[in-house]
Amino acid sequence: MLQPWFEADWGWLGGLVFSNLVFALVHWISPLYALLAGLTGIYLGFALDVGGERNLLVPILIHSLYDIVAFLAVAASYRAGLSR
């Protein structure tokens, strides 16, 4: 949502960079996690333009799929820790 707003002032590349700096900061758990979130945000920013027209649904679906997989991985890890 922020990328098109930033693009109005700073162009396509500026919008991509600045919106993903914000994305990294709001996902800050550690410096490494913030870096990975920022890189993922760049991927999601590119996904915004898939098919030649802007569609926010594409990055939303990618992010949701990631969240589901990450949740399942954390839940499996937690269950494995309980059985020890």
C-alpha positions in Angstrom: 0.0 0.0 0.0 2.9 2.4 0.7 4.8 1.7 -2.4 2.5 3.6 -4.8 2.3 6.5 -2.3 6.1 6.8 -2.1 6.4 6.5 -5.9 4.4 9.7 -6.3 7.3 11.6 -4.8 10.4 9.4 -5.4 9.6 7.4 -8.6 9.4 3.6 -9.0 12.7 2.7 -7.4 12.4 5.2 -4.6 8.9 3.8 -3.8 10.2 0.3 -3.8 13.2 1.1 -1.5 11.4 3.4 0.9 8.3 1.2 1.3 10.5 -1.8 2.1 12.6 0.1 4.6 9.3 0.7 6.4 8.4 -3.0 5.9 11.7 -4.1 7.4 11.3 -1.7 10.4 7.8 -2.9 11.3 9.0 -6.5 11.1 12.1 -5.8 13.2 12.8 -8.7 15.6 16.6 -8.7 15.0 18.8 -7.1 12.5 19.0 -10.3 10.4 15.2 -10.7 10.5 14.7 -7.1 9.4 17.1 -7.6 6.5 15.3 -10.7 5.4 11.9 -9.0 5.8 13.2 -6.1 3.7 14.4 -8.4 1.0 11.1 -10.3 1.1 9.3 -6.9 0.8 11.3 -6.1 -2.3 10.1 -9.4 -3.8 6.5 -8.6 -2.8 6.9 -5.1 -4.3 7.9 -6.7 -7.6 4.9 -9.1 -7.2 2.6 -6.1 -7.0 3.2 -5.5 -10.7 2.8 -9.1 -12.0 0.8 -9.2 -15.2 1.5 -5.6 -16.1 -1.1 -4.0 -13.9 -1.0 -3.3 -10.2 -2.8 -5.9 -8.1 -2.4 -5.9 -4.3 -4.0 -9.3 -4.1 -0.8 -11.0 -5.4 1.6 -9.9 -2.7 -1.2 -10.4 -0.1 -1.6 -14.0 -1.1 2.2 -14.6 -1.2 2.5 -13.1 2.3 -0.4 -15.1 3.6 1.0 -18.3 2.2 4.4 -17.5 3.9 2.6 -16.8 7.2 0.7 -20.1 7.1 3.9 -22.1 6.3 5.9 -20.3 9.0 3.1 -20.9 11.5 3.0 -24.6 10.7 6.8 -24.8 11.1 6.7 -23.0 14.5 3.9 -25.2 15.7 5.7 -28.4 14.6 8.9 -27.2 16.4 6.9 -26.4 19.5 5.2 -29.9 19.5 8.6 -31.6 19.0 9.9 -29.7 22.0 7.0 -30.9 24.1 7.7 -34.6 23.4 11.3 -34.4 24.7 
